[in-house]
Amino acid sequence: MAASTDRATAALGIPAETRPFSPHLTLARIADRIDLQPLREAIAAMPPLDFESFEAAAFFLYRSVLRPSGSVYTKLAEFPLSLP
């Protein structure tokens, strides 16, 4: 999906991403500079979690606007996924 997105946006004149793709899920944003070492240590001490797997039927394109009060997310479009 990442490679297909790069190809599609390149056709629109948007430069391809040069960093390696790293899928992720943002769980929190920390606005203030704090010592994250206690959090890192607590996470490292946790047992591994198995999140299983799932099938996605669609994905959504969101716009993210950072504001002092927090991020504002607006869903712009939905793209169905079809299996070959």
mmCIF file as gemmi writes it, N, C-alpha and C atoms, coordinates in Angstrom:
data_model
loop_
_atom_site.group_PDB
_atom_site.id
_atom_site.type_symbol
_atom_site.label_atom_id
_atom_site.label_alt_id
_atom_site.label_comp_id
_atom_site.label_asym_id
_atom_site.label_entity_id
_atom_site.label_seq_id
_atom_site.pdbx_PDB_ins_code
_atom_site.Cartn_x
_atom_site.Cartn_y
_atom_site.Cartn_z
_atom_site.occupancy
_atom_site.B_iso_or_equiv
_atom_site.pdbx_formal_charge
_atom_site.auth_seq_id
_atom_site.auth_asym_id
_atom_site.pdbx_PDB_model_num
ATOM 1 N N . MET Axp A 1 ? 0.831 -1.183 0 1 0 ? 1 A 1
ATOM 2 C CA . MET Axp A 1 ? 0 0 0 1 0 ? 1 A 1
ATOM 3 C C . MET Axp A 1 ? 0.883 1.258 0 1 0 ? 1 A 1
ATOM 4 N N . ALA Axp A 2 ? 1.976 1.228 0.771 1 0 ? 2 A 1
ATOM 5 C CA . ALA Axp A 2 ? 2.854 2.397 0.835 1 0 ? 2 A 1
ATOM 6 C C . ALA Axp A 2 ? 3.48 2.671 -0.529 1 0 ? 2 A 1
ATOM 7 N N . ALA Axp A 3 ? 3.945 1.622 -1.201 1 0 ? 3 A 1
ATOM 8 C CA . ALA Axp A 3 ? 4.565 1.796 -2.516 1 0 ? 3 A 1
ATOM 9 C C . ALA Axp A 3 ? 3.548 2.291 -3.533 1 0 ? 3 A 1
ATOM 10 N N . SER Axp A 4 ? 2.336 1.762 -3.491 1 0 ? 4 A 1
ATOM 11 C CA . SER Axp A 4 ? 1.282 2.209 -4.406 1 0 ? 4 A 1
ATOM 12 C C . SER Axp A 4 ? 0.935 3.676 -4.171 1 0 ? 4 A 1
ATOM 13 N N . THR Axp A 5 ? 0.915 4.082 -2.913 1 0 ? 5 A 1
ATOM 14 C CA . THR Axp A 5 ? 0.626 5.474 -2.584 1 0 ? 5 A 1
ATOM 15 C C . THR Axp A 5 ? 1.73 6.374 -3.114 1 0 ? 5 A 1
ATOM 16 N N . ASP Axp A 6 ? 2.991 5.957 -2.943 1 0 ? 6 A 1
ATOM 17 C CA . ASP Axp A 6 ? 4.107 6.749 -3.478 1 0 ? 6 A 1
ATOM 18 C C . ASP Axp A 6 ? 3.998 6.902 -5 1 0 ? 6 A 1
ATOM 19 N N . ARG Axp A 7 ? 3.662 5.803 -5.683 1 0 ? 7 A 1
ATOM 20 C CA . ARG Axp A 7 ? 3.536 5.879 -7.148 1 0 ? 7 A 1
ATOM 21 C C . ARG Axp A 7 ? 2.394 6.808 -7.559 1 0 ? 7 A 1
ATOM 22 N N . ALA Axp A 8 ? 1.273 6.707 -6.88 1 0 ? 8 A 1
ATOM 23 C CA . ALA Axp A 8 ? 0.112 7.53 -7.228 1 0 ? 8 A 1
ATOM 24 C C . ALA Axp A 8 ? 0.376 9.009 -6.961 1 0 ? 8 A 1
ATOM 25 N N . THR Axp A 9 ? 1.026 9.319 -5.853 1 0 ? 9 A 1
ATOM 26 C CA . THR Axp A 9 ? 1.285 10.723 -5.55 1 0 ? 9 A 1
ATOM 27 C C . THR Axp A 9 ? 2.416 11.277 -6.418 1 0 ? 9 A 1
ATOM 28 N N . ALA Axp A 10 ? 3.357 10.42 -6.812 1 0 ? 10 A 1
ATOM 29 C CA . ALA Axp A 10 ? 4.424 10.865 -7.721 1 0 ? 10 A 1
ATOM 30 C C . ALA Axp A 10 ? 3.833 11.318 -9.048 1 0 ? 10 A 1
ATOM 31 N N . ALA Axp A 11 ? 2.773 10.646 -9.489 1 0 ? 11 A 1
ATOM 32 C CA . ALA Axp A 11 ? 2.105 11.035 -10.736 1 0 ? 11 A 1
ATOM 33 C C . ALA Axp A 11 ? 1.463 12.418 -10.615 1 0 ? 11 A 1
ATOM 34 N N . LEU Axp A 12 ? 1.247 12.866 -9.373 1 0 ? 12 A 1
ATOM 35 C CA . LEU Axp A 12 ? 0.678 14.196 -9.128 1 0 ? 12 A 1
ATOM 36 C C . LEU Axp A 12 ? 1.756 15.236 -8.872 1 0 ? 12 A 1
ATOM 37 N N . GLY Axp A 13 ? 3.021 14.82 -8.985 1 0 ? 13 A 1
ATOM 38 C CA . GLY Axp A 13 ? 4.122 15.751 -8.775 1 0 ? 13 A 1
ATOM 39 C C . GLY Axp A 13 ? 4.602 15.845 -7.341 1 0 ? 13 A 1
ATOM 40 N N . ILE Axp A 14 ? 4.134 14.948 -6.482 1 0 ? 14 A 1
ATOM 41 C CA . ILE Axp A 14 ? 4.552 14.954 -5.083 1 0 ? 14 A 1
ATOM 42 C C . ILE Axp A 14 ? 5.755 14.026 -4.953 1 0 ? 14 A 1
ATOM 43 N N . PRO Axp A 15 ? 6.87 14.514 -4.432 1 0 ? 15 A 1
ATOM 44 C CA . PRO Axp A 15 ? 8.067 13.67 -4.324 1 0 ? 15 A 1
ATOM 45 C C . PRO Axp A 15 ? 7.808 12.425 -3.476 1 0 ? 15 A 1
ATOM 46 N N . ALA Axp A 16 ? 8.407 11.327 -3.878 1 0 ? 16 A 1
ATOM 47 C CA . ALA Axp A 16 ? 8.262 10.079 -3.127 1 0 ? 16 A 1
ATOM 48 C C . ALA Axp A 16 ? 8.948 10.207 -1.771 1 0 ? 16 A 1
ATOM 49 N N . GLU Axp A 17 ? 8.443 9.5 -0.81 1 0 ? 17 A 1
ATOM 50 C CA . GLU Axp A 17 ? 9.038 9.464 0.518 1 0 ? 17 A 1
ATOM 51 C C . GLU Axp A 17 ? 10.39 8.769 0.434 1 0 ? 17 A 1
ATOM 52 N N . THR Axp A 18 ? 11.41 9.352 1.034 1 0 ? 18 A 1
ATOM 53 C CA . THR Axp A 18 ? 12.749 8.767 0.98 1 0 ? 18 A 1
ATOM 54 C C . THR Axp A 18 ? 13.067 7.923 2.212 1 0 ? 18 A 1
ATOM 55 N N . ARG Axp A 19 ? 12.319 8.121 3.282 1 0 ? 19 A 1
ATOM 56 C CA . ARG Axp A 19 ? 12.548 7.318 4.486 1 0 ? 19 A 1
ATOM 57 C C . ARG Axp A 19 ? 11.924 5.939 4.303 1 0 ? 19 A 1
ATOM 58 N N . PRO Axp A 20 ? 12.486 4.912 4.93 1 0 ? 20 A 1
ATOM 59 C CA . PRO Axp A 20 ? 11.862 3.587 4.846 1 0 ? 20 A 1
ATOM 60 C C . PRO Axp A 20 ? 10.483 3.61 5.503 1 0 ? 20 A 1
ATOM 61 N N . PHE Axp A 21 ? 9.563 2.851 4.929 1 0 ? 21 A 1
ATOM 62 C CA . PHE Axp A 21 ? 8.21 2.784 5.477 1 0 ? 21 A 1
ATOM 63 C C . PHE Axp A 21 ? 8.243 2.119 6.848 1 0 ? 21 A 1
ATOM 64 N N . SER Axp A 22 ? 7.584 2.721 7.799 1 0 ? 22 A 1
ATOM 65 C CA . SER Axp A 22 ? 7.503 2.181 9.148 1 0 ? 22 A 1
ATOM 66 C C . SER Axp A 22 ? 6.061 2.308 9.631 1 0 ? 22 A 1
ATOM 67 N N . PRO Axp A 23 ? 5.262 1.241 9.472 1 0 ? 23 A 1
ATOM 68 C CA . PRO Axp A 23 ? 3.868 1.337 9.915 1 0 ? 23 A 1
ATOM 69 C C . PRO Axp A 23 ? 3.818 1.573 11.42 1 0 ? 23 A 1
ATOM 70 N N . HIS Axp A 24 ? 2.864 2.365 11.848 1 0 ? 24 A 1
ATOM 71 C CA . HIS Axp A 24 ? 2.772 2.68 13.266 1 0 ? 24 A 1
ATOM 72 C C . HIS Axp A 24 ? 1.353 3.097 13.623 1 0 ? 24 A 1
ATOM 73 N N . LEU Axp A 25 ? 1.117 3.135 14.889 1 0 ? 25 A 1
ATOM 74 C CA . LEU Axp A 25 ? -0.141 3.604 15.446 1 0 ? 25 A 1
ATOM 75 C C . LEU Axp A 25 ? 0.201 4.616 16.524 1 0 ? 25 A 1
ATOM 76 N N . THR Axp A 26 ? -0.268 5.831 16.387 1 0 ? 26 A 1
ATOM 77 C CA . THR Axp A 26 ? -0.005 6.858 17.388 1 0 ? 26 A 1
ATOM 78 C C . THR Axp A 26 ? -1.004 6.687 18.521 1 0 ? 26 A 1
ATOM 79 N N . LEU Axp A 27 ? -0.495 6.427 19.712 1 0 ? 27 A 1
ATOM 80 C CA . LEU Axp A 27 ? -1.359 6.259 20.879 1 0 ? 27 A 1
ATOM 81 C C . LEU Axp A 27 ? -1.484 7.536 21.686 1 0 ? 27 A 1
ATOM 82 N N . ALA Axp A 28 ? -0.465 8.374 21.614 1 0 ? 28 A 1
ATOM 83 C CA . ALA Axp A 28 ? -0.497 9.616 22.379 1 0 ? 28 A 1
ATOM 84 C C . ALA Axp A 28 ? 0.543 10.574 21.816 1 0 ? 28 A 1
ATOM 85 N N . ARG Axp A 29 ? 0.293 11.844 22.033 1 0 ? 29 A 1
ATOM 86 C CA . ARG Axp A 29 ? 1.276 12.874 21.725 1 0 ? 29 A 1
ATOM 87 C C . ARG Axp A 29 ? 1.579 13.587 23.031 1 0 ? 29 A 1
ATOM 88 N N . ILE Axp A 30 ? 2.855 13.751 23.301 1 0 ? 30 A 1
ATOM 89 C CA . ILE Axp A 30 ? 3.271 14.414 24.533 1 0 ? 30 A 1
ATOM 90 C C . ILE Axp A 30 ? 3.805 15.782 24.146 1 0 ? 30 A 1
ATOM 91 N N . ALA Axp A 31 ? 3.087 16.812 24.541 1 0 ? 31 A 1
ATOM 92 C CA . ALA Axp A 31 ? 3.419 18.178 24.12 1 0 ? 31 A 1
ATOM 93 C C . ALA Axp A 31 ? 4.632 18.732 24.855 1 0 ? 31 A 1
ATOM 94 N N . ASP Axp A 32 ? 4.731 18.461 26.146 1 0 ? 32 A 1
ATOM 95 C CA . ASP Axp A 32 ? 5.82 19.02 26.945 1 0 ? 32 A 1
ATOM 96 C C . ASP Axp A 32 ? 7.031 18.1 26.917 1 0 ? 32 A 1
ATOM 97 N N . ARG Axp A 33 ? 8.2 18.689 26.976 1 0 ? 33 A 1
ATOM 98 C CA . ARG Axp A 33 ? 9.443 17.915 27.056 1 0 ? 33 A 1
ATOM 99 C C . ARG Axp A 33 ? 9.557 17.359 28.474 1 0 ? 33 A 1
ATOM 100 N N . ILE Axp A 34 ? 9.418 16.047 28.584 1 0 ? 34 A 1
ATOM 101 C CA . ILE Axp A 34 ? 9.542 15.406 29.888 1 0 ? 34 A 1
ATOM 102 C C . ILE Axp A 34 ? 10.51 14.233 29.759 1 0 ? 34 A 1
ATOM 103 N N . ASP Axp A 35 ? 10.953 13.717 30.885 1 0 ? 35 A 1
ATOM 104 C CA . ASP Axp A 35 ? 11.836 12.565 30.898 1 0 ? 35 A 1
ATOM 105 C C . ASP Axp A 35 ? 11.002 11.323 30.602 1 0 ? 35 A 1
ATOM 106 N N . LEU Axp A 36 ? 11.228 10.708 29.452 1 0 ? 36 A 1
ATOM 107 C CA . LEU Axp A 36 ? 10.453 9.538 29.053 1 0 ? 36 A 1
ATOM 108 C C . LEU Axp A 36 ? 11.072 8.226 29.526 1 0 ? 36 A 1
ATOM 109 N N . GLN Axp A 37 ? 12.207 8.29 30.207 1 0 ? 37 A 1
ATOM 110 C CA . GLN Axp A 37 ? 12.871 7.058 30.629 1 0 ? 37 A 1
ATOM 111 C C . GLN Axp A 37 ? 11.988 6.196 31.531 1 0 ? 37 A 1
ATOM 112 N N . PRO Axp A 38 ? 11.272 6.754 32.516 1 0 ? 38 A 1
ATOM 113 C CA . PRO Axp A 38 ? 10.387 5.893 33.324 1 0 ? 38 A 1
ATOM 114 C C . PRO Axp A 38 ? 9.331 5.184 32.476 1 0 ? 38 A 1
ATOM 115 N N . LEU Axp A 39 ? 8.797 5.86 31.474 1 0 ? 39 A 1
ATOM 116 C CA . LEU Axp A 39 ? 7.817 5.236 30.594 1 0 ? 39 A 1
ATOM 117 C C . LEU Axp A 39 ? 8.466 4.115 29.791 1 0 ? 39 A 1
ATOM 118 N N . ARG Axp A 40 ? 9.657 4.383 29.236 1 0 ? 40 A 1
ATOM 119 C CA . ARG Axp A 40 ? 10.371 3.348 28.476 1 0 ? 40 A 1
ATOM 120 C C . ARG Axp A 40 ? 10.638 2.114 29.339 1 0 ? 40 A 1
ATOM 121 N N . GLU Axp A 41 ? 11.058 2.328 30.57 1 0 ? 41 A 1
ATOM 122 C CA . GLU Axp A 41 ? 11.349 1.217 31.47 1 0 ? 41 A 1
ATOM 123 C C . GLU Axp A 41 ? 10.089 0.425 31.805 1 0 ? 41 A 1
ATOM 124 N N . ALA Axp A 42 ? 8.98 1.119 32.021 1 0 ? 42 A 1
ATOM 125 C CA . ALA Axp A 42 ? 7.717 0.433 32.329 1 0 ? 42 A 1
ATOM 126 C C . ALA Axp A 42 ? 7.264 -0.407 31.139 1 0 ? 42 A 1
ATOM 127 N N . ILE Axp A 43 ? 7.402 0.125 29.945 1 0 ? 43 A 1
ATOM 128 C CA . ILE Axp A 43 ? 7.011 -0.62 28.745 1 0 ? 43 A 1
ATOM 129 C C . ILE Axp A 43 ? 7.923 -1.828 28.554 1 0 ? 43 A 1
ATOM 130 N N . ALA Axp A 44 ? 9.231 -1.642 28.759 1 0 ? 44 A 1
ATOM 131 C CA . ALA Axp A 44 ? 10.183 -2.742 28.595 1 0 ? 44 A 1
ATOM 132 C C . ALA Axp A 44 ? 9.907 -3.868 29.594 1 0 ? 44 A 1
ATOM 133 N N . ALA Axp A 45 ? 9.374 -3.54 30.764 1 0 ? 45 A 1
ATOM 134 C CA . ALA Axp A 45 ? 9.098 -4.545 31.791 1 0 ? 45 A 1
ATOM 135 C C . ALA Axp A 45 ? 7.801 -5.309 31.539 1 0 ? 45 A 1
ATOM 136 N N . MET Axp A 46 ? 6.992 -4.828 30.611 1 0 ? 46 A 1
ATOM 137 C CA . MET Axp A 46 ? 5.706 -5.487 30.34 1 0 ? 46 A 1
ATOM 138 C C . MET Axp A 46 ? 5.917 -6.77 29.535 1 0 ? 46 A 1
ATOM 139 N N . PRO Axp A 47 ? 5.042 -7.748 29.732 1 0 ? 47 A 1
ATOM 140 C CA . PRO Axp A 47 ? 5.149 -8.958 28.903 1 0 ? 47 A 1
ATOM 141 C C . PRO Axp A 47 ? 4.76 -8.625 27.46 1 0 ? 47 A 1
ATOM 142 N N . PRO Axp A 48 ? 5.257 -9.416 26.506 1 0 ? 48 A 1
ATOM 143 C CA . PRO Axp A 48 ? 4.888 -9.148 25.115 1 0 ? 48 A 1
ATOM 144 C C . PRO Axp A 48 ? 3.375 -9.269 24.921 1 0 ? 48 A 1
ATOM 145 N N . LEU Axp A 49 ? 2.838 -8.455 24.058 1 0 ? 49 A 1
ATOM 146 C CA . LEU Axp A 49 ? 1.411 -8.481 23.76 1 0 ? 49 A 1
ATOM 147 C C . LEU Axp A 49 ? 1.193 -9.06 22.373 1 0 ? 49 A 1
ATOM 148 N N . ASP Axp A 50 ? 0.198 -9.905 22.249 1 0 ? 50 A 1
ATOM 149 C CA . ASP Axp A 50 ? -0.144 -10.475 20.953 1 0 ? 50 A 1
ATOM 150 C C . ASP Axp A 50 ? -1.461 -9.848 20.517 1 0 ? 50 A 1
ATOM 151 N N . PHE Axp A 51 ? -1.398 -9.028 19.477 1 0 ? 51 A 1
ATOM 152 C CA . PHE Axp A 51 ? -2.58 -8.331 19.019 1 0 ? 51 A 1
ATOM 153 C C . PHE Axp A 51 ? -3.322 -9.079 17.922 1 0 ? 51 A 1
ATOM 154 N N . GLU Axp A 52 ? -2.864 -10.307 17.655 1 0 ? 52 A 1
ATOM 155 C CA . GLU Axp A 52 ? -3.489 -11.132 16.62 1 0 ? 52 A 1
ATOM 156 C C . GLU Axp A 52 ? -3.385 -10.448 15.262 1 0 ? 52 A 1
ATOM 157 N N . SER Axp A 53 ? -4.294 -10.763 14.376 1 0 ? 53 A 1
ATOM 158 C CA . SER Axp A 53 ? -4.326 -10.138 13.058 1 0 ? 53 A 1
ATOM 159 C C . SER Axp A 53 ? -5.769 -9.772 12.736 1 0 ? 53 A 1
ATOM 160 N N . PHE Axp A 54 ? -5.929 -8.956 11.721 1 0 ? 54 A 1
ATOM 161 C CA . PHE Axp A 54 ? -7.269 -8.564 11.315 1 0 ? 54 A 1
ATOM 162 C C . PHE Axp A 54 ? -7.241 -8.228 9.834 1 0 ? 54 A 1
ATOM 163 N N . GLU Axp A 55 ? -8.401 -8.214 9.227 1 0 ? 55 A 1
ATOM 164 C CA . GLU Axp A 55 ? -8.531 -7.823 7.835 1 0 ? 55 A 1
ATOM 165 C C . GLU Axp A 55 ? -9.21 -6.468 7.775 1 0 ? 55 A 1
ATOM 166 N N . ALA Axp A 56 ? -8.635 -5.575 7.006 1 0 ? 56 A 1
ATOM 167 C CA . ALA Axp A 56 ? -9.204 -4.24 6.853 1 0 ? 56 A 1
ATOM 168 C C . ALA Axp A 56 ? -9.986 -4.188 5.547 1 0 ? 56 A 1
ATOM 169 N N . ALA Axp A 57 ? -11.188 -3.662 5.587 1 0 ? 57 A 1
ATOM 170 C CA . ALA Axp A 57 ? -12.03 -3.54 4.394 1 0 ? 57 A 1
ATOM 171 C C . ALA Axp A 57 ? -11.822 -2.193 3.706 1 0 ? 57 A 1
ATOM 172 N N . ALA Axp A 58 ? -11.258 -1.225 4.445 1 0 ? 58 A 1
ATOM 173 C CA . ALA Axp A 58 ? -11.084 0.115 3.883 1 0 ? 58 A 1
ATOM 174 C C . ALA Axp A 58 ? -10.051 0.863 4.716 1 0 ? 58 A 1
ATOM 175 N N . PHE Axp A 59 ? -9.556 1.968 4.17 1 0 ? 59 A 1
ATOM 176 C CA . PHE Axp A 59 ? -8.75 2.875 4.966 1 0 ? 59 A 1
ATOM 177 C C . PHE Axp A 59 ? -9.23 4.292 4.702 1 0 ? 59 A 1
ATOM 178 N N . PHE Axp A 60 ? -8.896 5.19 5.612 1 0 ? 60 A 1
ATOM 179 C CA . PHE Axp A 60 ? -9.393 6.552 5.56 1 0 ? 60 A 1
ATOM 180 C C . PHE Axp A 60 ? -8.235 7.53 5.439 1 0 ? 60 A 1
ATOM 181 N N . LEU Axp A 61 ? -8.448 8.586 4.71 1 0 ? 61 A 1
ATOM 182 C CA . LEU Axp A 61 ? -7.482 9.679 4.61 1 0 ? 61 A 1
ATOM 183 C C . LEU Axp A 61 ? -7.947 10.781 5.545 1 0 ? 61 A 1
ATOM 184 N N . TYR Axp A 62 ? -7.063 11.158 6.468 1 0 ? 62 A 1
ATOM 185 C CA . TYR Axp A 62 ? -7.378 12.206 7.435 1 0 ? 62 A 1
ATOM 186 C C . TYR Axp A 62 ? -6.449 13.398 7.245 1 0 ? 62 A 1
ATOM 187 N N . ARG Axp A 63 ? -6.96 14.567 7.525 1 0 ? 63 A 1
ATOM 188 C CA . ARG Axp A 63 ? -6.137 15.774 7.627 1 0 ? 63 A 1
ATOM 189 C C . ARG Axp A 63 ? -5.909 15.991 9.121 1 0 ? 63 A 1
ATOM 190 N N . SER Axp A 64 ? -4.67 16.274 9.485 1 0 ? 64 A 1
ATOM 191 C CA . SER Axp A 64 ? -4.318 16.532 10.87 1 0 ? 64 A 1
ATOM 192 C C . SER Axp A 64 ? -3.844 17.975 10.979 1 0 ? 64 A 1
ATOM 193 N N . VAL Axp A 65 ? -4.505 18.751 11.824 1 0 ? 65 A 1
ATOM 194 C CA . VAL Axp A 65 ? -4.127 20.143 12.061 1 0 ? 65 A 1
ATOM 195 C C . VAL Axp A 65 ? -3.715 20.253 13.525 1 0 ? 65 A 1
ATOM 196 N N . LEU Axp A 66 ? -2.445 20.62 13.745 1 0 ? 66 A 1
ATOM 197 C CA . LEU Axp A 66 ? -1.961 20.762 15.104 1 0 ? 66 A 1
ATOM 198 C C . LEU Axp A 66 ? -2.331 22.145 15.637 1 0 ? 66 A 1
ATOM 199 N N . ARG Axp A 67 ? -2.985 22.154 16.79 1 0 ? 67 A 1
ATOM 200 C CA . ARG Axp A 67 ? -3.385 23.404 17.441 1 0 ? 67 A 1
ATOM 201 C C . ARG Axp A 67 ? -2.887 23.378 18.879 1 0 ? 67 A 1
ATOM 202 N N . PRO Axp A 68 ? -2.759 24.53 19.498 1 0 ? 68 A 1
ATOM 203 C CA . PRO Axp A 68 ? -2.302 24.554 20.896 1 0 ? 68 A 1
ATOM 204 C C . PRO Axp A 68 ? -3.185 23.699 21.812 1 0 ? 68 A 1
ATOM 205 N N . SER Axp A 69 ? -4.461 23.602 21.496 1 0 ? 69 A 1
ATOM 206 C CA . SER Axp A 69 ? -5.371 22.82 22.327 1 0 ? 69 A 1
ATOM 207 C C . SER Axp A 69 ? -5.333 21.333 21.998 1 0 ? 69 A 1
ATOM 208 N N . GLY Axp A 70 ? -4.609 20.954 20.95 1 0 ? 70 A 1
ATOM 209 C CA . GLY Axp A 70 ? -4.514 19.554 20.544 1 0 ? 70 A 1
ATOM 210 C C . GLY Axp A 70 ? -4.775 19.408 19.066 1 0 ? 70 A 1
ATOM 211 N N . SER Axp A 71 ? -4.53 18.234 18.554 1 0 ? 71 A 1
ATOM 212 C CA . SER Axp A 71 ? -4.719 17.978 17.128 1 0 ? 71 A 1
ATOM 213 C C . SER Axp A 71 ? -6.201 17.893 16.785 1 0 ? 71 A 1
ATOM 214 N N . VAL Axp A 72 ? -6.527 18.361 15.584 1 0 ? 72 A 1
ATOM 215 C CA . VAL Axp A 72 ? -7.887 18.246 15.063 1 0 ? 72 A 1
ATOM 216 C C . VAL Axp A 72 ? -7.796 17.386 13.807 1 0 ? 72 A 1
ATOM 217 N N . TYR Axp A 73 ? -8.539 16.285 13.795 1 0 ? 73 A 1
ATOM 218 C CA . TYR Axp A 73 ? -8.515 15.352 12.68 1 0 ? 73 A 1
ATOM 219 C C . TYR Axp A 73 ? -9.824 15.436 11.914 1 0 ? 73 A 1
ATOM 220 N N . THR Axp A 74 ? -9.72 15.529 10.597 1 0 ? 74 A 1
ATOM 221 C CA . THR Axp A 74 ? -10.89 15.585 9.734 1 0 ? 74 A 1
ATOM 222 C C . THR Axp A 74 ? -10.779 14.48 8.697 1 0 ? 74 A 1
ATOM 223 N N . LYS Axp A 75 ? -11.793 13.611 8.654 1 0 ? 75 A 1
ATOM 224 C CA . LYS Axp A 75 ? -11.786 12.544 7.658 1 0 ? 75 A 1
ATOM 225 C C . LYS Axp A 75 ? -12.103 13.154 6.301 1 0 ? 75 A 1
ATOM 226 N N . LEU Axp A 76 ? -11.194 12.94 5.335 1 0 ? 76 A 1
ATOM 227 C CA . LEU Axp A 76 ? -11.367 13.505 4.005 1 0 ? 76 A 1
ATOM 228 C C . LEU Axp A 76 ? -11.955 12.518 3.001 1 0 ? 76 A 1
ATOM 229 N N . ALA Axp A 77 ? -11.582 11.24 3.114 1 0 ? 77 A 1
ATOM 230 C CA . ALA Axp A 77 ? -12.039 10.261 2.142 1 0 ? 77 A 1
ATOM 231 C C . ALA Axp A 77 ? -11.897 8.856 2.707 1 0 ? 77 A 1
ATOM 232 N N . GLU Axp A 78 ? -12.666 7.947 2.14 1 0 ? 78 A 1
ATOM 233 C CA . GLU Axp A 78 ? -12.592 6.526 2.471 1 0 ? 78 A 1
ATOM 234 C C . GLU Axp A 78 ? -12.233 5.758 1.206 1 0 ? 78 A 1
ATOM 235 N N . PHE Axp A 79 ? -11.307 4.829 1.347 1 0 ? 79 A 1
ATOM 236 C CA . PHE Axp A 79 ? -10.874 4.039 0.197 1 0 ? 79 A 1
ATOM 237 C C . PHE Axp A 79 ? -11.084 2.556 0.508 1 0 ? 79 A 1
ATOM 238 N N . PRO Axp A 80 ? -11.992 1.911 -0.215 1 0 ? 80 A 1
ATOM 239 C CA . PRO Axp A 80 ? -12.202 0.483 0.024 1 0 ? 80 A 1
ATOM 240 C C . PRO Axp A 80 ? -10.99 -0.321 -0.458 1 0 ? 80 A 1
ATOM 241 N N . LEU Axp A 81 ? -10.705 -1.388 0.258 1 0 ? 81 A 1
ATOM 242 C CA . LEU Axp A 81 ? -9.639 -2.303 -0.125 1 0 ? 81 A 1
ATOM 243 C C . LEU Axp A 81 ? -10.272 -3.546 -0.735 1 0 ? 81 A 1
ATOM 244 N N . SER Axp A 82 ? -9.764 -3.954 -1.857 1 0 ? 82 A 1
ATOM 245 C CA . SER Axp A 82 ? -10.288 -5.175 -2.47 1 0 ? 82 A 1
ATOM 246 C C . SER Axp A 82 ? -9.17 -6.183 -2.594 1 0 ? 82 A 1
ATOM 247 N N . LEU Axp A 83 ? -9.473 -7.419 -2.337 1 0 ? 83 A 1
ATOM 248 C CA . LEU Axp A 83 ? -8.494 -8.483 -2.433 1 0 ? 83 A 1
ATOM 249 C C . LEU Axp A 83 ? -8.486 -9.034 -3.846 1 0 ? 83 A 1
ATOM 250 N N . PRO Axp A 84 ? -7.287 -9.368 -4.349 1 0 ? 84 A 1
ATOM 251 C CA . PRO Axp A 84 ? -7.212 -9.909 -5.717 1 0 ? 84 A 1
ATOM 252 C C . PRO Axp A 84 ? -7.88 -11.251 -5.868 1 0 ? 84 A 1
